[in-house]
Amino acid sequence: MIRTISAVLVLGVLVLLVAESAKYLYVAQVPKSVSSKIDPSVDKLASVLGEAKTSLGSLYTIGNIFTKDTDEGITSRNSISSEDGGEIVLKIAVFSDSHNDLENLKKALEKVKSLEIAKLVFLGDYTDYGDEMSLKKSKEVMDQAGVDYVSLPGDHDIAETRDESNFVKVFGKTYGVWGQDGFEFMYFDNSKNFTAINSKAIIWFKNNISGVDFLFLSQPLATSDMSRVMGIIDGIKDEVVYAQNKELLDLVRSSKVRVIMAGDLHSSSHFVDPIKPDLQHYSVGAVLKSQSLEKLNLQSPRFAVLEIFSDDSYSVDDVTLD
């Protein structure tokens, strides 16, 4: 046991050192107006390792590489629920970051079929570079599953065109609201790392957020260390985009939204809002199975399930694929 813990500690330190070195190389070479993940010509390795640094927030995350999750693949995370939870009213599956891993995407969808899911929300990064062919392949897999779903683009899904045009052509609109069983849900695209959201979308958000209970985003507005959120990518801040982040977060805090679920980090985590404690921020882990440093998932492949109960409480749990 001591030998295993020591090995995990050493590996964690090594990964952090490499990630930190890559971060400084990245900052020195990449202009702030260009996203490392949007521009395929920029060194992708530095960006991925930068994400790895963010993901290594605890030794539990590192240790998870070597151990399988228990409870038949369902790992309970922080949730707001009553003592008995009440009767389950609604289940929503939340996927993120499959990055062309169609095998794991199919595996995740098979698990969804057994969970009595009412709807599925995909938070972005179906693909590596957002080419139309890859997007279509992912859509074909999603459609064949027979699950009611909505999709957001991730920053990789807009890489080829540097906008959402390919994604919209394949999956349709990138924001919307729906009501179900007395609750209101919103999905909203904030995937562009260093490009401001257009004014039309911002106005739409302002006009629709007030009645929303649960919000789904491409990338987080807030995390515990704020190293990778909308407008800040591995320490590189875009002032215009970050100002929009604060604007959106202020609107959310003044609304009835209780939960924000976001993708992009390749890591499952939970964060209580410091300004509005009853607002919970969840980062959803990646469906992707690690294949290389460019396709890295430091946790076991997974997705999240949001359960809403008859007493108005809810829970958020992980479902692992391995």
Stockholm file with secondary structure:
# STOCKHOLM 1.0

chainA/1-322         MIRTISAVLVLGVLVLLVAESAKYLYVAQVPKSVSSKIDPSVDKLASVLGEAKTSLGSLYTIGNIFTKDTDEGITSRNSISSEDGGEIVLKIAVFSDSHNDLENLKKALEKVKSLEIAKLVFLGDYTDYGDEMSLKKSKEVMDQAGVDYVSLPGDHDIAETRDESNFVKVFGKTYGVWGQDGFEFMYFDNSKNFTAINSKAIIWFKNNISGVDFLFLSQPLATSDMSRVMGIIDGIKDEVVYAQNKELLDLVRSSKVRVIMAGDLHSSSHFVDPIKPDLQHYSVGAVLKSQSLEKLNLQSPRFAVLEIFSDDSYSVDDVTLD
#=GR chainA/1-322 SS CHHHHHHHHHHHHHHHHHHHHHHHHHHHHSCTTSCTTTCTTSCHHHHHHHHHHHHCSSHHHHHTTTSCCSGGGEEECCCBCCSSCCCEEEEEEEECCCTTCHHHHHHHHHHHHTTTCSEEEECSCSSSSCCHHHHHHHHHHHHHTTCCEEECCCTGGGTTTSSSHHHHHHHCCSEEEEEETTEEEEEECCCCSSSCCCHHHHHHHHHHGGGCSEEEESSCSCCSSCSEETTEETTEECHHHHHHHHHHHHHHHTSSCCEEEECSSSSCEEEECSSCTTCEEEECCCSCCCCBTTBCCSSCSEEEEEEEETTSCEEEEEEECC
#=GC SS_cons         CHHHHHHHHHHHHHHHHHHHHHHHHHHHHSCTTSCTTTCTTSCHHHHHHHHHHHHCSSHHHHHTTTSCCSGGGEEECCCBCCSSCCCEEEEEEEECCCTTCHHHHHHHHHHHHTTTCSEEEECSCSSSSCCHHHHHHHHHHHHHTTCCEEECCCTGGGTTTSSSHHHHHHHCCSEEEEEETTEEEEEECCCCSSSCCCHHHHHHHHHHGGGCSEEEESSCSCCSSCSEETTEETTEECHHHHHHHHHHHHHHHTSSCCEEEECSSSSCEEEECSSCTTCEEEECCCSCCCCBTTBCCSSCSEEEEEEEETTSCEEEEEEECC
//
